[in-house]
Amino acid sequence: MGFILDLTETLKTPAGVVGLLVIIGVVTLLLKWVFAPHPDDEQ
């Protein structure tokens, strides 16, 4: 529970917001890469 409270306090700072946006961007890119069709796949 303490970790969640620390995380919400961090998100209230500008650095926390930037960090959150970076994490969201990385997760989005990872998901796009994972679900992209492979060039060797037959279509």
Secondary structure, 3 states (H helix, E strand, C coil): CHHHHHHHHHHCCHHHHHHHHHHHHHHHHHHHHHHCCCCCCCC
